[in-house]
Amino acid sequence: MATPSSKSNRHEDFVALYVRHEPAMFSFVLGMVGRSADAEDVVQRASMTMWRCFDRFKPGTNFRNWAFQVAKNEALNHLTRARRDRHVFSEKMIELLASDNSEEADKLEARRRALDSCVEKLPQDDHEIVSGCYAEGATVQSYAKQKGGTANKFYKKLNRIRGKLHQCIEAQLGIEGSMI
């Protein structure tokens, strides 16, 4: 029987892994079900299933692959239920979409990690502008007012910073001539 502290650690492990992979899982599911509201429902059901079955997850194995498999099964269940109500893709088509979406989710995750790395490499002033303008609830206008500058000035700075970030991401991913 698990001790209370081991249950707490297991809970924290699940939450940390889930939070890290939930955005990619949502994108994956959205590609399968097509509607944001449906994807939210499917991801919520998948998260409950993952939580109930987390004791079967082997630490050190690939949580993302496990989560995607659970999400795929939930999406297929959702589509089976929805089949009665409207036209949906065949199961073979869903398998193809799931495969494509998994690859896209991998690419998006790599871009997100590259962006995080590139933001950390920004000069202090640029990093402060990005953090200030993109903080939760913040706007460029509110940040400019706080710093005593014009919104136009900070929009221009942000555009230059975005260009630097774009180049850094491309360099990290080995992409030449592509656009974000």
N, C-alpha and C positions, 0 to 999 in steps of 0.2 A: 504494500500500500504506500502511496506517495505521501511524503510529509508535507505540511502546509508550506514550508519554504520552497520545496522542490516544485510544488504546484505553482507558486508565485513566479519562480524562475521560468517555468515552462510557459506560463502566461506571457511574461515579458518577452521570451524568445519568439512566441507566435506573433505578438503585436509588432515587434521590430521587423520581423521578416515580412509580415503582411503589409505594413505601411510602406516598406521599400518597394514591393512589387505590385501594389494595388493599381497604380496608374497604368502600368503596362497591361495588367490583366483586364482593366476596363477597356482599353483600346482593342485588345484581342477580342473580347466579348462583343463590343460594339460592331466590329467588322463581321461578326457572325449573325447577330440579330438585327442590325440595321437601324434601330431606334435607341436613342439615348435613355429614354425612360425604361425600355425593356432591358437594356444593358445594366442599368442601375439595379433593377430587380434581380437579374441573374447574378450579378456580382455579390449582392447581399445574400442571396441563397447560397452561393458558392462559399462565401466567407463563413457562414454558419456551419456548412458541411465541413469545411476545413478545420474549424475550431473543434467540432465534435470528434473529428478523426485525427486530430493533431498528435495524439499519443501513438499513432501508427507511422507518423513521419519520422524518418531516421535522421537525426542530427548529422550534419556534414554532407548530406546529399543535396540535390538541387531543388530548393524550395520552389523556385519559379516554375520549373517544369511540372512539379507536382500540382502547384496552384493552377497552372494553365490546363492540366488534365481535368481537375475537378471543375473548373469553370467551363471547359468544353462540354463536359457531361451535363452540367446544369443548363447550358445553352441549348444542347440537343433536346433535353427534356422540355425546356421552354418552347422550342420550335415545334415539338411533337404536340404539345397542348395547343399551340397557336394554329396548327395546321387545320383544325376544325373551323377556325374563325376566318382565315384568309389564306391567300396563296403564299406558300413558302418554298424555299429551295429544297431539292432532294438532299438526302443524307450525304450522298457522294459529293454534291456541290458544297455542302457545309464543310466536309472534310477538307476540300481544296481551299476554301476560304480560310478555314482555321490554320492550315499550313502557311498560306500567304500572310495572314495576320500575325502569326507567330514570328515570321521573318521580319515583318515591318516593326513589330514590337521590339525585337532585338536591336534593330537599327535605331529606333527612337531612344531606347535605353542607352545605347552607346553614345548617341548625340547628347543626351542629358548628362551623362558622366563627363563627357568632354566639355560641355558648357560649364559644369560645376568646377572643373579643373581650371578652365580658362578664366572664369570669374575670380578665382583665388589668385591668379597670376597678375590681375590688373594692378596698376599703380594705386596707391592708397586713395588719392582723390577720386579716381574713376570708380573704384570699388565703393566708396562712400556715396557717390551719385547714384549708382545702380541700386545699392541697398536702400537708399532714401526714397528713390522714385518708385521702386517696386515693392516696398514694404506693404504689408496688408493694410488696406484702407487708405494708402497714400496715393497721391496723384502728382504729376509733374508740377502742376500749378501749386499744390500745397507745399511741395518740397522747395520750389523756387521762392515762395513767400517766406518760408522758414529760414532760408539762407540769404534772403535779401536780394535776390536776383530776379530776372524776368523768366517767365515760362519758356519763351522763345529761345533764350540763351541755353537753358537746360535741355530743351528738345534737340538743339543742334549738338550739344555735347553728347547726349544719349545716342544720337545717330552715329557720331564718330566712334563711340565706345562699341556700339553694336557691330560696326564694320570691323573693329579690332577683334571682337569676339568671334565673328563669322570666320575671319581668316585663321584665328587660333584653332577653332573647331575643325575647319578643313584640314589644317596641318596635322592635328592630332589624329584625325581619321584617315588621312592620306587621300583626301578628296581634292581634285583640282578642277576649278572652273564650275563648280556646282553652286546652286543657290539654296538658301535655307527656305 
